[in-house]
Amino acid sequence: MEALDFEPRVLANRRGVAFALAHANSTVQCVITLTTLQTHFWLDPQASDTQVLKTFRDGYGRIRAIAERKMLAHPAAKLELTPDDFARP
């Protein structure tokens, strides 16, 4: 799997950050919720869109790894990452 040339963006409803990954000759649309960024990446709840995207980019390696594992376990065209996906057993 490789990252696409897709600029991450904060969703209009501020529910999360949308991004895409390439997987098996297709594109998987992904969203990581703001709650996840706040819980596992120390994002301030009052953060601006610029701060949200910086936090996303700073944590992208870990975010991508979790997204790829989730895609392998549950193939789908759309994927949402929530705090449970980052919780350690």
Contacts in CASP RR format, 6 or more apart in sequence:
PFRMAT RR
TARGET T0000
AUTHOR 0000-0000-0000
METHOD contacts of the structure
MODEL  1
MEALDFEPRVLANRRGVAFALAHANSTVQCVITLTTLQTHFWLDPQASDT
QVLKTFRDGYGRIRAIAERKMLAHPAAKLELTPDDFARP
1 21 0 8 1.000
1 22 0 8 1.000
1 23 0 8 1.000
1 68 0 8 1.000
1 71 0 8 1.000
2 21 0 8 1.000
2 22 0 8 1.000
3 21 0 8 1.000
3 22 0 8 1.000
3 64 0 8 1.000
4 20 0 8 1.000
4 21 0 8 1.000
4 22 0 8 1.000
4 27 0 8 1.000
6 19 0 8 1.000
6 20 0 8 1.000
6 27 0 8 1.000
8 17 0 8 1.000
8 18 0 8 1.000
8 19 0 8 1.000
8 53 0 8 1.000
8 56 0 8 1.000
8 57 0 8 1.000
9 17 0 8 1.000
9 18 0 8 1.000
9 19 0 8 1.000
9 53 0 8 1.000
10 16 0 8 1.000
10 17 0 8 1.000
10 18 0 8 1.000
10 49 0 8 1.000
10 52 0 8 1.000
10 53 0 8 1.000
11 17 0 8 1.000
11 18 0 8 1.000
11 31 0 8 1.000
14 34 0 8 1.000
15 31 0 8 1.000
15 33 0 8 1.000
15 34 0 8 1.000
16 31 0 8 1.000
16 32 0 8 1.000
16 33 0 8 1.000
16 34 0 8 1.000
16 37 0 8 1.000
16 52 0 8 1.000
17 31 0 8 1.000
17 32 0 8 1.000
17 34 0 8 1.000
17 37 0 8 1.000
17 52 0 8 1.000
17 53 0 8 1.000
17 56 0 8 1.000
18 29 0 8 1.000
18 30 0 8 1.000
18 31 0 8 1.000
19 30 0 8 1.000
19 31 0 8 1.000
19 32 0 8 1.000
19 56 0 8 1.000
20 27 0 8 1.000
20 28 0 8 1.000
20 29 0 8 1.000
20 30 0 8 1.000
21 27 0 8 1.000
21 28 0 8 1.000
21 30 0 8 1.000
21 64 0 8 1.000
21 67 0 8 1.000
21 68 0 8 1.000
21 71 0 8 1.000
22 28 0 8 1.000
23 68 0 8 1.000
23 71 0 8 1.000
23 75 0 8 1.000
24 75 0 8 1.000
26 77 0 8 1.000
28 67 0 8 1.000
28 71 0 8 1.000
28 76 0 8 1.000
28 77 0 8 1.000
28 78 0 8 1.000
28 79 0 8 1.000
29 77 0 8 1.000
29 78 0 8 1.000
29 79 0 8 1.000
30 67 0 8 1.000
30 78 0 8 1.000
30 79 0 8 1.000
30 80 0 8 1.000
30 81 0 8 1.000
31 78 0 8 1.000
31 79 0 8 1.000
31 80 0 8 1.000
31 81 0 8 1.000
32 56 0 8 1.000
32 63 0 8 1.000
32 67 0 8 1.000
32 80 0 8 1.000
32 81 0 8 1.000
33 80 0 8 1.000
33 81 0 8 1.000
33 82 0 8 1.000
33 83 0 8 1.000
34 43 0 8 1.000
34 52 0 8 1.000
35 82 0 8 1.000
35 83 0 8 1.000
36 81 0 8 1.000
36 82 0 8 1.000
36 83 0 8 1.000
36 85 0 8 1.000
36 86 0 8 1.000
37 43 0 8 1.000
37 52 0 8 1.000
37 55 0 8 1.000
37 56 0 8 1.000
38 44 0 8 1.000
38 45 0 8 1.000
39 83 0 8 1.000
39 86 0 8 1.000
40 83 0 8 1.000
40 86 0 8 1.000
41 55 0 8 1.000
41 56 0 8 1.000
41 58 0 8 1.000
41 59 0 8 1.000
42 55 0 8 1.000
43 51 0 8 1.000
43 52 0 8 1.000
43 55 0 8 1.000
44 51 0 8 1.000
47 55 0 8 1.000
56 63 0 8 1.000
62 86 0 8 1.000
63 81 0 8 1.000
66 81 0 8 1.000
66 85 0 8 1.000
66 86 0 8 1.000
67 79 0 8 1.000
67 81 0 8 1.000
70 79 0 8 1.000
70 81 0 8 1.000
70 85 0 8 1.000
71 79 0 8 1.000
END
